[in-house]
Amino acid sequence: MQKHGDKLREQVKLCKVYNSDWSYKQIAEVIEITPHAFYNWLNGYYELSQRKERRLRELLSDLMM
């Protein structure tokens, strides 16, 4: 069963491929969570709040332009 944020997780990983100068740590800082929490989210251990998810989507949109 797919989790709510799985598509977003895939988008983050794809964005990272195309923006190798960005680290997951930097992405975490932009959405104001710790790198450890970001890696936990990336591995599917929990879901982001609506605010943090919205901010992450905005960042991905900016990076993929």
All heavy atoms as TSV, in Angstrom:
chain	resi	resn	atom	element	x	y	z
A	1	MET	N	N	0.839	-1.189	0.000
A	1	MET	CA	C	0.000	0.000	0.000
A	1	MET	C	C	0.880	1.248	0.000
A	1	MET	O	O	1.835	1.343	0.755
A	1	MET	CB	C	-0.895	-0.017	1.238
A	1	MET	CG	C	-1.876	1.096	1.282
A	1	MET	SD	S	-3.017	0.817	2.654
A	1	MET	CE	C	-3.437	2.477	2.996
A	2	GLN	N	N	0.555	2.174	-0.856
A	2	GLN	CA	C	1.342	3.395	-0.959
A	2	GLN	C	C	0.924	4.402	0.098
A	2	GLN	O	O	-0.247	4.566	0.394
A	2	GLN	CB	C	1.162	4.008	-2.350
A	2	GLN	CG	C	2.464	4.342	-2.978
A	2	GLN	CD	C	2.292	4.942	-4.359
A	2	GLN	OE1	O	1.206	5.091	-4.867
A	2	GLN	NE2	N	3.390	5.298	-4.950
A	3	LYS	N	N	1.897	5.061	0.664
A	3	LYS	CA	C	1.636	6.104	1.656
A	3	LYS	C	C	1.349	7.419	0.953
A	3	LYS	O	O	1.706	7.616	-0.201
A	3	LYS	CB	C	2.847	6.281	2.570
A	3	LYS	CG	C	3.128	5.083	3.438
A	3	LYS	CD	C	4.314	5.377	4.324
A	3	LYS	CE	C	4.642	4.154	5.155
A	3	LYS	NZ	N	5.800	4.388	6.002
A	4	HIS	N	N	0.756	8.327	1.681
A	4	HIS	CA	C	0.381	9.646	1.156
A	4	HIS	C	C	1.569	10.354	0.497
A	4	HIS	O	O	1.441	10.909	-0.587
A	4	HIS	CB	C	-0.192	10.502	2.293
A	4	HIS	CG	C	-0.276	11.954	1.970
A	4	HIS	ND1	N	-1.248	12.476	1.141
A	4	HIS	CD2	C	0.493	13.000	2.333
A	4	HIS	CE1	C	-1.076	13.763	1.020
A	4	HIS	NE2	N	-0.027	14.115	1.734
A	5	GLY	N	N	2.713	10.357	1.140
A	5	GLY	CA	C	3.855	11.135	0.660
A	5	GLY	C	C	4.794	10.400	-0.272
A	5	GLY	O	O	5.836	10.938	-0.645
A	6	ASP	N	N	4.452	9.182	-0.696
A	6	ASP	CA	C	5.384	8.407	-1.521
A	6	ASP	C	C	5.702	9.083	-2.849
A	6	ASP	O	O	6.845	9.077	-3.295
A	6	ASP	CB	C	4.855	6.995	-1.765
A	6	ASP	CG	C	4.993	6.106	-0.546
A	6	ASP	OD1	O	5.673	6.508	0.420
A	6	ASP	OD2	O	4.432	4.993	-0.556
A	7	LYS	N	N	4.701	9.678	-3.476
A	7	LYS	CA	C	4.952	10.367	-4.746
A	7	LYS	C	C	5.886	11.557	-4.521
A	7	LYS	O	O	6.793	11.797	-5.315
A	7	LYS	CB	C	3.638	10.816	-5.379
A	7	LYS	CG	C	3.836	11.419	-6.734
A	7	LYS	CD	C	2.526	11.682	-7.436
A	7	LYS	CE	C	2.817	12.277	-8.807
A	7	LYS	NZ	N	1.627	12.479	-9.598
A	8	LEU	N	N	5.675	12.279	-3.435
A	8	LEU	CA	C	6.538	13.412	-3.115
A	8	LEU	C	C	7.966	12.927	-2.833
A	8	LEU	O	O	8.929	13.570	-3.251
A	8	LEU	CB	C	5.981	14.194	-1.929
A	8	LEU	CG	C	6.719	15.472	-1.535
A	8	LEU	CD1	C	6.799	16.449	-2.707
A	8	LEU	CD2	C	6.029	16.125	-0.339
A	9	ARG	N	N	8.096	11.811	-2.155
A	9	ARG	CA	C	9.433	11.245	-1.894
A	9	ARG	C	C	10.141	10.932	-3.213
A	9	ARG	O	O	11.324	11.221	-3.376
A	9	ARG	CB	C	9.322	9.982	-1.053
A	9	ARG	CG	C	8.953	10.239	0.389
A	9	ARG	CD	C	8.814	8.931	1.182
A	9	ARG	NE	N	8.377	9.188	2.522
A	9	ARG	CZ	C	7.101	9.245	2.902
A	9	ARG	NH1	N	6.135	9.031	2.040
A	9	ARG	NH2	N	6.790	9.507	4.152
A	10	GLU	N	N	9.412	10.353	-4.154
A	10	GLU	CA	C	9.983	10.049	-5.474
A	10	GLU	C	C	10.410	11.334	-6.176
A	10	GLU	O	O	11.470	11.387	-6.807
A	10	GLU	CB	C	8.970	9.292	-6.326
A	10	GLU	CG	C	8.695	7.888	-5.838
A	10	GLU	CD	C	7.551	7.224	-6.600
A	10	GLU	OE1	O	7.168	7.722	-7.683
A	10	GLU	OE2	O	7.047	6.207	-6.102
A	11	GLN	N	N	9.592	12.379	-6.072
A	11	GLN	CA	C	9.920	13.655	-6.699
A	11	GLN	C	C	11.183	14.260	-6.088
A	11	GLN	O	O	12.008	14.834	-6.797
A	11	GLN	CB	C	8.747	14.625	-6.575
A	11	GLN	CG	C	7.555	14.236	-7.393
A	11	GLN	CD	C	6.337	15.100	-7.112
A	11	GLN	OE1	O	6.286	15.843	-6.136
A	11	GLN	NE2	N	5.342	14.998	-7.981
A	12	VAL	N	N	11.333	14.132	-4.775
A	12	VAL	CA	C	12.532	14.655	-4.098
A	12	VAL	C	C	13.767	13.930	-4.616
A	12	VAL	O	O	14.781	14.557	-4.943
A	12	VAL	CB	C	12.413	14.508	-2.563
A	12	VAL	CG1	C	13.754	14.738	-1.890
A	12	VAL	CG2	C	11.376	15.468	-2.020
A	13	LYS	N	N	13.689	12.617	-4.716
A	13	LYS	CA	C	14.839	11.838	-5.188
A	13	LYS	C	C	15.185	12.189	-6.632
A	13	LYS	O	O	16.361	12.313	-6.978
A	13	LYS	CB	C	14.556	10.349	-5.031
A	13	LYS	CG	C	14.490	9.925	-3.570
A	13	LYS	CD	C	14.054	8.490	-3.420
A	13	LYS	CE	C	13.884	8.128	-1.944
A	13	LYS	NZ	N	13.383	6.757	-1.778
A	14	LEU	N	N	14.174	12.363	-7.463
A	14	LEU	CA	C	14.407	12.750	-8.856
A	14	LEU	C	C	15.005	14.148	-8.937
A	14	LEU	O	O	15.952	14.397	-9.692
A	14	LEU	CB	C	13.095	12.685	-9.639
A	14	LEU	CG	C	13.177	12.978	-11.123
A	14	LEU	CD1	C	14.073	11.966	-11.831
A	14	LEU	CD2	C	11.789	12.969	-11.737
A	15	CYS	N	N	14.480	15.054	-8.153
A	15	CYS	CA	C	14.997	16.417	-8.123
A	15	CYS	C	C	16.464	16.419	-7.698
A	15	CYS	O	O	17.279	17.166	-8.244
A	15	CYS	CB	C	14.151	17.266	-7.179
A	15	CYS	SG	S	14.624	18.999	-7.154
A	16	LYS	N	N	16.801	15.583	-6.753
A	16	LYS	CA	C	18.186	15.482	-6.266
A	16	LYS	C	C	19.109	15.032	-7.388
A	16	LYS	O	O	20.231	15.521	-7.513
A	16	LYS	CB	C	18.230	14.516	-5.076
A	16	LYS	CG	C	19.609	14.303	-4.492
A	16	LYS	CD	C	20.042	15.478	-3.650
A	16	LYS	CE	C	21.315	15.158	-2.907
A	16	LYS	NZ	N	22.514	15.288	-3.720
A	17	VAL	N	N	18.646	14.130	-8.237
A	17	VAL	CA	C	19.448	13.668	-9.374
A	17	VAL	C	C	19.781	14.829	-10.307
A	17	VAL	O	O	20.910	14.979	-10.759
A	17	VAL	CB	C	18.713	12.546	-10.143
A	17	VAL	CG1	C	19.395	12.250	-11.470
A	17	VAL	CG2	C	18.619	11.290	-9.291
A	18	TYR	N	N	18.785	15.666	-10.569
A	18	TYR	CA	C	18.971	16.784	-11.491
A	18	TYR	C	C	19.616	18.013	-10.851
A	18	TYR	O	O	20.030	18.929	-11.553
A	18	TYR	CB	C	17.635	17.187	-12.125
A	18	TYR	CG	C	17.136	16.150	-13.101
A	18	TYR	CD1	C	16.064	15.326	-12.778
A	18	TYR	CD2	C	17.747	15.970	-14.330
A	18	TYR	CE1	C	15.605	14.358	-13.667
A	18	TYR	CE2	C	17.314	15.010	-15.226
A	18	TYR	CZ	C	16.240	14.212	-14.886
A	18	TYR	OH	O	15.807	13.252	-15.759
A	19	ASN	N	N	19.681	18.032	-9.550
A	19	ASN	CA	C	20.266	19.159	-8.820
A	19	ASN	C	C	21.295	18.628	-7.831
A	19	ASN	O	O	21.157	18.794	-6.619
A	19	ASN	CB	C	19.180	19.948	-8.079
A	19	ASN	CG	C	18.209	20.595	-9.024
A	19	ASN	OD1	O	18.481	21.640	-9.586
A	19	ASN	ND2	N	17.066	19.954	-9.238
A	20	SER	N	N	22.329	18.010	-8.343
A	20	SER	CA	C	23.308	17.338	-7.481
A	20	SER	C	C	24.071	18.302	-6.579
A	20	SER	O	O	24.683	17.878	-5.599
A	20	SER	CB	C	24.289	16.524	-8.329
A	20	SER	OG	O	24.950	17.367	-9.257
A	21	ASP	N	N	24.015	19.595	-6.886
A	21	ASP	CA	C	24.671	20.573	-6.019
A	21	ASP	C	C	23.866	20.833	-4.742
A	21	ASP	O	O	24.364	21.437	-3.808
A	21	ASP	CB	C	24.928	21.880	-6.766
A	21	ASP	CG	C	23.686	22.472	-7.412
A	21	ASP	OD1	O	22.836	21.695	-7.881
A	21	ASP	OD2	O	23.572	23.704	-7.468
A	22	TRP	N	N	22.624	20.362	-4.696
A	22	TRP	CA	C	21.794	20.475	-3.493
A	22	TRP	C	C	21.928	19.198	-2.682
A	22	TRP	O	O	21.822	18.102	-3.218
A	22	TRP	CB	C	20.321	20.659	-3.871
A	22	TRP	CG	C	19.959	22.090	-4.087
A	22	TRP	CD1	C	20.217	22.838	-5.199
A	22	TRP	CD2	C	19.280	22.944	-3.179
A	22	TRP	NE1	N	19.740	24.105	-5.033
A	22	TRP	CE2	C	19.152	24.195	-3.803
A	22	TRP	CE3	C	18.760	22.770	-1.899
A	22	TRP	CZ2	C	18.531	25.276	-3.188
A	22	TRP	CZ3	C	18.133	23.842	-1.288
A	22	TRP	CH2	C	18.030	25.073	-1.927
A	23	SER	N	N	22.126	19.349	-1.388
A	23	SER	CA	C	22.177	18.174	-0.511
A	23	SER	C	C	20.822	18.008	0.176
A	23	SER	O	O	20.031	18.949	0.255
A	23	SER	CB	C	23.264	18.350	0.551
A	23	SER	OG	O	22.914	19.378	1.457
A	24	TYR	N	N	20.585	16.806	0.671
A	24	TYR	CA	C	19.360	16.583	1.445
A	24	TYR	C	C	19.374	17.453	2.703
A	24	TYR	O	O	18.334	17.912	3.160
A	24	TYR	CB	C	19.202	15.111	1.813
A	24	TYR	CG	C	18.796	14.236	0.642
A	24	TYR	CD1	C	19.419	13.016	0.411
A	24	TYR	CD2	C	17.781	14.621	-0.232
A	24	TYR	CE1	C	19.037	12.205	-0.645
A	24	TYR	CE2	C	17.402	13.821	-1.294
A	24	TYR	CZ	C	18.030	12.607	-1.496
A	24	TYR	OH	O	17.645	11.814	-2.543
A	25	LYS	N	N	20.553	17.706	3.228
A	25	LYS	CA	C	20.664	18.577	4.403
A	25	LYS	C	C	20.159	19.985	4.071
A	25	LYS	O	O	19.430	20.593	4.861
A	25	LYS	CB	C	22.113	18.624	4.885
A	25	LYS	CG	C	22.312	19.511	6.096
A	25	LYS	CD	C	23.755	19.557	6.524
A	25	LYS	CE	C	23.922	20.513	7.696
A	25	LYS	NZ	N	25.292	20.683	8.094
A	26	GLN	N	N	20.539	20.501	2.912
A	26	GLN	CA	C	20.087	21.839	2.509
A	26	GLN	C	C	18.577	21.874	2.301
A	26	GLN	O	O	17.917	22.830	2.697
A	26	GLN	CB	C	20.783	22.262	1.216
A	26	GLN	CG	C	22.248	22.572	1.390
A	26	GLN	CD	C	22.920	22.789	0.048
A	26	GLN	OE1	O	22.929	21.909	-0.803
A	26	GLN	NE2	N	23.468	23.977	-0.130
A	27	ILE	N	N	18.041	20.821	1.709
A	27	ILE	CA	C	16.591	20.754	1.505
A	27	ILE	C	C	15.893	20.768	2.861
A	27	ILE	O	O	14.911	21.481	3.060
A	27	ILE	CB	C	16.212	19.507	0.682
A	27	ILE	CG1	C	16.779	19.633	-0.739
A	27	ILE	CG2	C	14.698	19.320	0.650
A	27	ILE	CD1	C	16.665	18.372	-1.579
A	28	ALA	N	N	16.410	19.987	3.802
A	28	ALA	CA	C	15.836	19.932	5.149
A	28	ALA	C	C	15.861	21.309	5.803
A	28	ALA	O	O	14.883	21.719	6.437
A	28	ALA	CB	C	16.598	18.920	5.999
A	29	GLU	N	N	16.974	22.034	5.635
A	29	GLU	CA	C	17.079	23.365	6.232
A	29	GLU	C	C	16.042	24.321	5.659
A	29	GLU	O	O	15.451	25.116	6.395
A	29	GLU	CB	C	18.487	23.920	6.020
A	29	GLU	CG	C	19.536	23.220	6.867
A	29	GLU	CD	C	20.958	23.636	6.525
A	29	GLU	OE1	O	21.171	24.377	5.541
A	29	GLU	OE2	O	21.866	23.183	7.248
A	30	VAL	N	N	15.801	24.228	4.355
A	30	VAL	CA	C	14.823	25.117	3.721
A	30	VAL	C	C	13.423	24.860	4.270
A	30	VAL	O	O	12.660	25.804	4.504
A	30	VAL	CB	C	14.852	24.956	2.181
A	30	VAL	CG1	C	13.684	25.673	1.533
A	30	VAL	CG2	C	16.166	25.481	1.615
A	31	ILE	N	N	13.074	23.605	4.497
A	31	ILE	CA	C	11.719	23.325	5.002
A	31	ILE	C	C	11.680	23.290	6.530
A	31	ILE	O	O	10.664	22.961	7.124
A	31	ILE	CB	C	11.122	22.043	4.394
A	31	ILE	CG1	C	11.890	20.796	4.808
A	31	ILE	CG2	C	11.052	22.164	2.886
A	31	ILE	CD1	C	11.175	19.500	4.444
A	32	GLU	N	N	12.799	23.645	7.136
A	32	GLU	CA	C	12.912	23.841	8.582
A	32	GLU	C	C	12.664	22.571	9.400
A	32	GLU	O	O	11.881	22.563	10.352
A	32	GLU	CB	C	11.986	24.969	9.041
A	32	GLU	CG	C	12.326	26.289	8.402
A	32	GLU	CD	C	11.334	27.396	8.735
A	32	GLU	OE1	O	10.253	27.100	9.266
A	32	GLU	OE2	O	11.663	28.560	8.454
A	33	ILE	N	N	13.356	21.489	8.989
A	33	ILE	CA	C	13.409	20.291	9.811
A	33	ILE	C	C	14.861	19.838	9.882
A	33	ILE	O	O	15.696	20.285	9.081
A	33	ILE	CB	C	12.506	19.138	9.292
A	33	ILE	CG1	C	12.945	18.645	7.908
A	33	ILE	CG2	C	11.052	19.552	9.295
A	33	ILE	CD1	C	12.165	17.421	7.429
A	34	THR	N	N	15.176	18.970	10.805
A	34	THR	CA	C	16.551	18.490	10.925
A	34	THR	C	C	16.852	17.523	9.784
A	34	THR	O	O	15.940	16.863	9.260
A	34	THR	CB	C	16.782	17.769	12.262
A	34	THR	OG1	O	16.004	16.563	12.275
A	34	THR	CG2	C	16.442	18.658	13.447
A	35	PRO	N	N	18.113	17.414	9.407
A	35	PRO	CA	C	18.470	16.427	8.378
A	35	PRO	C	C	18.043	15.009	8.776
A	35	PRO	O	O	17.570	14.238	7.935
A	35	PRO	CB	C	19.994	16.549	8.282
A	35	PRO	CG	C	20.271	17.958	8.695
A	35	PRO	CD	C	19.259	18.257	9.776
A	36	HIS	N	N	18.183	14.669	10.055
A	36	HIS	CA	C	17.785	13.342	10.521
A	36	HIS	C	C	16.287	13.114	10.288
A	36	HIS	O	O	15.872	12.056	9.802
A	36	HIS	CB	C	18.140	13.178	12.006
A	36	HIS	CG	C	17.829	11.843	12.556
A	36	HIS	ND1	N	18.582	10.724	12.252
A	36	HIS	CD2	C	16.832	11.423	13.370
A	36	HIS	CE1	C	18.050	9.676	12.873
A	36	HIS	NE2	N	16.996	10.074	13.555
A	37	ALA	N	N	15.475	14.106	10.622
A	37	ALA	CA	C	14.032	14.003	10.403
A	37	ALA	C	C	13.722	13.895	8.915
A	37	ALA	O	O	12.832	13.136	8.506
A	37	ALA	CB	C	13.318	15.206	11.013
A	38	PHE	N	N	14.468	14.621	8.088
A	38	PHE	CA	C	14.241	14.564	6.648
A	38	PHE	C	C	14.536	13.164	6.122
A	38	PHE	O	O	13.762	12.618	5.329
A	38	PHE	CB	C	15.094	15.609	5.920
A	38	PHE	CG	C	14.784	15.690	4.457
A	38	PHE	CD1	C	13.641	16.351	4.021
A	38	PHE	CD2	C	15.609	15.111	3.519
A	38	PHE	CE1	C	13.338	16.426	2.667
A	38	PHE	CE2	C	15.323	15.181	2.170
A	38	PHE	CZ	C	14.185	15.840	1.740
A	39	TYR	N	N	15.654	12.582	6.545
A	39	TYR	CA	C	15.983	11.220	6.117
A	39	TYR	C	C	14.926	10.236	6.604
A	39	TYR	O	O	14.563	9.301	5.885
A	39	TYR	CB	C	17.368	10.799	6.600
A	39	TYR	CG	C	18.481	11.352	5.741
A	39	TYR	CD1	C	19.307	12.362	6.206
A	39	TYR	CD2	C	18.714	10.868	4.455
A	39	TYR	CE1	C	20.323	12.885	5.424
A	39	TYR	CE2	C	19.722	11.382	3.662
A	39	TYR	CZ	C	20.524	12.391	4.146
A	39	TYR	OH	O	21.527	12.898	3.363
A	40	ASN	N	N	14.415	10.417	7.817
A	40	ASN	CA	C	13.347	9.547	8.318
A	40	ASN	C	C	12.104	9.677	7.450
A	40	ASN	O	O	11.459	8.685	7.113
A	40	ASN	CB	C	13.016	9.860	9.774
A	40	ASN	CG	C	14.023	9.287	10.730
A	40	ASN	OD1	O	14.764	8.361	10.412
A	40	ASN	ND2	N	14.071	9.838	11.934
A	41	TRP	N	N	11.758	10.907	7.068
A	41	TRP	CA	C	10.613	11.106	6.181
A	41	TRP	C	C	10.886	10.468	4.822
A	41	TRP	O	O	10.037	9.770	4.269
A	41	TRP	CB	C	10.320	12.608	6.014
A	41	TRP	CG	C	9.307	12.822	4.932
A	41	TRP	CD1	C	7.951	12.683	5.038
A	41	TRP	CD2	C	9.567	13.158	3.567
A	41	TRP	NE1	N	7.359	12.914	3.822
A	41	TRP	CE2	C	8.337	13.203	2.903
A	41	TRP	CE3	C	10.728	13.421	2.835
A	41	TRP	CZ2	C	8.222	13.506	1.551
A	41	TRP	CZ3	C	10.618	13.724	1.494
A	41	TRP	CH2	C	9.375	13.764	0.871
A	42	LEU	N	N	12.086	10.668	4.288
A	42	LEU	CA	C	12.452	10.132	2.985
A	42	LEU	C	C	12.354	8.605	2.975
A	42	LEU	O	O	12.014	8.007	1.956
A	42	LEU	CB	C	13.881	10.579	2.642
A	42	LEU	CG	C	14.302	10.605	1.185
A	42	LEU	CD1	C	13.371	11.446	0.334
A	42	LEU	CD2	C	15.727	11.102	1.063
A	43	ASN	N	N	12.612	7.991	4.114
A	43	ASN	CA	C	12.518	6.531	4.226
A	43	ASN	C	C	11.110	6.060	4.589
A	43	ASN	O	O	10.900	4.866	4.802
A	43	ASN	CB	C	13.527	6.019	5.249
A	43	ASN	CG	C	14.938	6.102	4.709
A	43	ASN	OD1	O	15.197	5.735	3.576
A	43	ASN	ND2	N	15.854	6.601	5.522
A	44	GLY	N	N	10.164	6.981	4.693
A	44	GLY	CA	C	8.774	6.615	4.894
A	44	GLY	C	C	8.355	6.368	6.324
A	44	GLY	O	O	7.300	5.789	6.575
A	45	TYR	N	N	9.167	6.821	7.282
A	45	TYR	CA	C	8.840	6.577	8.684
A	45	TYR	C	C	7.723	7.460	9.214
A	45	TYR	O	O	7.089	7.134	10.205
A	45	TYR	CB	C	10.079	6.711	9.563
A	45	TYR	CG	C	11.150	5.698	9.241
A	45	TYR	CD1	C	12.475	6.066	9.161
A	45	TYR	CD2	C	10.829	4.372	9.004
A	45	TYR	CE1	C	13.465	5.137	8.854
A	45	TYR	CE2	C	11.800	3.440	8.700
A	45	TYR	CZ	C	13.117	3.819	8.625
A	45	TYR	OH	O	14.093	2.910	8.315
A	46	TYR	N	N	7.482	8.606	8.589
A	46	TYR	CA	C	6.380	9.477	8.990
A	46	TYR	C	C	6.068	10.440	7.859
A	46	TYR	O	O	6.788	10.483	6.863
A	46	TYR	CB	C	6.705	10.231	10.292
A	46	TYR	CG	C	7.659	11.390	10.158
A	46	TYR	CD1	C	7.183	12.690	10.031
A	46	TYR	CD2	C	9.038	11.205	10.153
A	46	TYR	CE1	C	8.042	13.763	9.906
A	46	TYR	CE2	C	9.912	12.268	10.034
A	46	TYR	CZ	C	9.411	13.547	9.906
A	46	TYR	OH	O	10.271	14.601	9.775
A	47	GLU	N	N	4.987	11.184	8.004
A	47	GLU	CA	C	4.568	12.158	6.993
A	47	GLU	C	C	4.878	13.573	7.483
A	47	GLU	O	O	4.901	13.830	8.681
A	47	GLU	CB	C	3.069	12.019	6.718
A	47	GLU	CG	C	2.658	10.656	6.184
A	47	GLU	CD	C	3.348	10.254	4.894
A	47	GLU	OE1	O	3.653	11.141	4.063
A	47	GLU	OE2	O	3.595	9.057	4.715
A	48	LEU	N	N	5.101	14.459	6.538
A	48	LEU	CA	C	5.347	15.859	6.862
A	48	LEU	C	C	4.034	16.558	7.203
A	48	LEU	O	O	2.965	16.153	6.748
A	48	LEU	CB	C	5.979	16.576	5.662
A	48	LEU	CG	C	7.362	16.118	5.229
A	48	LEU	CD1	C	7.749	16.823	3.930
A	48	LEU	CD2	C	8.383	16.375	6.310
A	49	SER	N	N	4.143	17.630	7.958
A	49	SER	CA	C	2.968	18.467	8.212
A	49	SER	C	C	2.574	19.125	6.892
A	49	SER	O	O	3.369	19.209	5.953
A	49	SER	CB	C	3.287	19.538	9.251
A	49	SER	OG	O	4.198	20.486	8.705
A	50	GLN	N	N	1.360	19.628	6.827
A	50	GLN	CA	C	0.899	20.288	5.601
A	50	GLN	C	C	1.777	21.474	5.243
A	50	GLN	O	O	2.101	21.690	4.072
A	50	GLN	CB	C	-0.552	20.747	5.755
A	50	GLN	CG	C	-1.538	19.611	5.751
A	50	GLN	CD	C	-2.970	20.095	5.873
A	50	GLN	OE1	O	-3.233	21.274	6.133
A	50	GLN	NE2	N	-3.908	19.194	5.676
A	51	ARG	N	N	2.188	22.235	6.228
A	51	ARG	CA	C	3.028	23.411	5.977
A	51	ARG	C	C	4.382	23.023	5.407
A	51	ARG	O	O	4.852	23.610	4.440
A	51	ARG	CB	C	3.202	24.211	7.279
A	51	ARG	CG	C	4.027	25.476	7.110
A	51	ARG	CD	C	4.073	26.323	8.355
A	51	ARG	NE	N	5.157	26.096	9.276
A	51	ARG	CZ	C	6.459	26.203	9.006
A	51	ARG	NH1	N	6.860	26.462	7.807
A	51	ARG	NH2	N	7.357	26.031	9.937
A	52	LYS	N	N	4.998	22.019	5.989
A	52	LYS	CA	C	6.317	21.588	5.519
A	52	LYS	C	C	6.212	20.912	4.152
A	52	LYS	O	O	7.075	21.090	3.296
A	52	LYS	CB	C	6.976	20.682	6.539
A	52	LYS	CG	C	7.267	21.453	7.828
A	52	LYS	CD	C	8.203	20.746	8.737
A	52	LYS	CE	C	8.378	21.460	10.049
A	52	LYS	NZ	N	8.815	22.815	9.977
A	53	GLU	N	N	5.139	20.172	3.945
A	53	GLU	CA	C	4.931	19.547	2.642
A	53	GLU	C	C	4.735	20.610	1.567
A	53	GLU	O	O	5.291	20.514	0.475
A	53	GLU	CB	C	3.716	18.620	2.700
A	53	GLU	CG	C	3.501	17.851	1.420
A	53	GLU	CD	C	2.351	16.878	1.499
A	53	GLU	OE1	O	2.244	16.139	2.504
A	53	GLU	OE2	O	1.549	16.857	0.543
A	54	ARG	N	N	3.966	21.637	1.881
A	54	ARG	CA	C	3.742	22.739	0.933
A	54	ARG	C	C	5.064	23.431	0.609
A	54	ARG	O	O	5.364	23.725	-0.547
A	54	ARG	CB	C	2.720	23.720	1.502
A	54	ARG	CG	C	2.343	24.837	0.571
A	54	ARG	CD	C	1.205	25.728	1.108
A	54	ARG	NE	N	1.402	26.164	2.491
A	54	ARG	CZ	C	0.697	25.712	3.539
A	54	ARG	NH1	N	-0.259	24.828	3.373
A	54	ARG	NH2	N	0.937	26.166	4.743
A	55	ARG	N	N	5.865	23.691	1.627
A	55	ARG	CA	C	7.165	24.354	1.415
A	55	ARG	C	C	8.087	23.483	0.566
A	55	ARG	O	O	8.781	23.977	-0.310
A	55	ARG	CB	C	7.805	24.651	2.781
A	55	ARG	CG	C	9.123	25.348	2.685
A	55	ARG	CD	C	8.974	26.750	2.082
A	55	ARG	NE	N	10.264	27.314	1.817
A	55	ARG	CZ	C	10.751	27.566	0.598
A	55	ARG	NH1	N	10.019	27.342	-0.472
A	55	ARG	NH2	N	11.955	28.062	0.439
A	56	LEU	N	N	8.062	22.174	0.807
A	56	LEU	CA	C	8.890	21.261	0.018
A	56	LEU	C	C	8.434	21.247	-1.435
A	56	LEU	O	O	9.268	21.282	-2.343
A	56	LEU	CB	C	8.833	19.857	0.620
A	56	LEU	CG	C	9.645	18.786	-0.097
A	56	LEU	CD1	C	11.118	19.181	-0.203
A	56	LEU	CD2	C	9.503	17.446	0.622
A	57	ARG	N	N	7.145	21.233	-1.659
A	57	ARG	CA	C	6.632	21.269	-3.039
A	57	ARG	C	C	7.052	22.562	-3.747
A	57	ARG	O	O	7.407	22.549	-4.922
A	57	ARG	CB	C	5.115	21.129	-3.056
A	57	ARG	CG	C	4.641	19.738	-2.704
A	57	ARG	CD	C	3.110	19.632	-2.797
A	57	ARG	NE	N	2.637	18.386	-2.264
A	57	ARG	CZ	C	2.679	17.213	-2.902
A	57	ARG	NH1	N	3.188	17.163	-4.109
A	57	ARG	NH2	N	2.215	16.116	-2.332
A	58	GLU	N	N	7.017	23.674	-3.031
A	58	GLU	CA	C	7.455	24.952	-3.612
A	58	GLU	C	C	8.930	24.904	-3.974
A	58	GLU	O	O	9.330	25.366	-5.047
A	58	GLU	CB	C	7.196	26.092	-2.625
A	58	GLU	CG	C	5.742	26.409	-2.406
A	58	GLU	CD	C	5.506	27.363	-1.234
A	58	GLU	OE1	O	6.479	27.748	-0.541
A	58	GLU	OE2	O	4.337	27.713	-1.009
A	59	LEU	N	N	9.737	24.348	-3.087
A	59	LEU	CA	C	11.172	24.241	-3.356
A	59	LEU	C	C	11.433	23.357	-4.568
A	59	LEU	O	O	12.225	23.712	-5.445
A	59	LEU	CB	C	11.902	23.682	-2.126
A	59	LEU	CG	C	13.395	23.410	-2.311
A	59	LEU	CD1	C	14.146	24.709	-2.630
A	59	LEU	CD2	C	13.974	22.721	-1.077
A	60	LEU	N	N	10.764	22.215	-4.632
A	60	LEU	CA	C	10.944	21.320	-5.783
A	60	LEU	C	C	10.556	22.009	-7.073
A	60	LEU	O	O	11.249	21.861	-8.084
A	60	LEU	CB	C	10.134	20.037	-5.590
A	60	LEU	CG	C	10.551	19.117	-4.451
A	60	LEU	CD1	C	9.625	17.918	-4.385
A	60	LEU	CD2	C	11.998	18.676	-4.584
A	61	SER	N	N	9.475	22.747	-7.029
A	61	SER	CA	C	9.028	23.483	-8.208
A	61	SER	C	C	10.104	24.482	-8.653
A	61	SER	O	O	10.410	24.588	-9.849
A	61	SER	CB	C	7.720	24.198	-7.906
A	61	SER	OG	O	7.297	24.952	-9.002
A	62	ASP	N	N	10.673	25.196	-7.701
A	62	ASP	CA	C	11.727	26.163	-8.026
A	62	ASP	C	C	12.962	25.477	-8.599
A	62	ASP	O	O	13.575	25.966	-9.542
A	62	ASP	CB	C	12.127	26.951	-6.778
A	62	ASP	CG	C	11.057	27.922	-6.315
A	62	ASP	OD1	O	10.097	28.178	-7.086
A	62	ASP	OD2	O	11.149	28.402	-5.166
A	63	LEU	N	N	13.339	24.341	-8.030
A	63	LEU	CA	C	14.551	23.643	-8.468
A	63	LEU	C	C	14.394	22.998	-9.837
A	63	LEU	O	O	15.364	22.858	-10.576
A	63	LEU	CB	C	14.961	22.584	-7.447
A	63	LEU	CG	C	15.484	23.108	-6.115
A	63	LEU	CD1	C	15.725	21.942	-5.152
A	63	LEU	CD2	C	16.752	23.918	-6.300
A	64	MET	N	N	13.176	22.610	-10.173
A	64	MET	CA	C	12.967	21.899	-11.427
A	64	MET	C	C	12.646	22.832	-12.589
A	64	MET	O	O	12.437	22.394	-13.706
A	64	MET	CB	C	11.855	20.845	-11.270
A	64	MET	CG	C	12.214	19.731	-10.305
A	64	MET	SD	S	13.747	18.875	-10.724
A	64	MET	CE	C	13.185	17.839	-12.066
A	65	MET	N	N	12.640	24.142	-12.343
A	65	MET	CA	C	12.370	25.103	-13.426
A	65	MET	C	C	13.587	25.261	-14.295
A	65	MET	O	O	14.668	25.086	-13.991
A	65	MET	CB	C	11.935	26.439	-12.867
A	65	MET	CG	C	10.576	26.369	-12.233
A	65	MET	SD	S	10.063	27.980	-11.669
A	65	MET	CE	C	8.776	28.299	-12.829
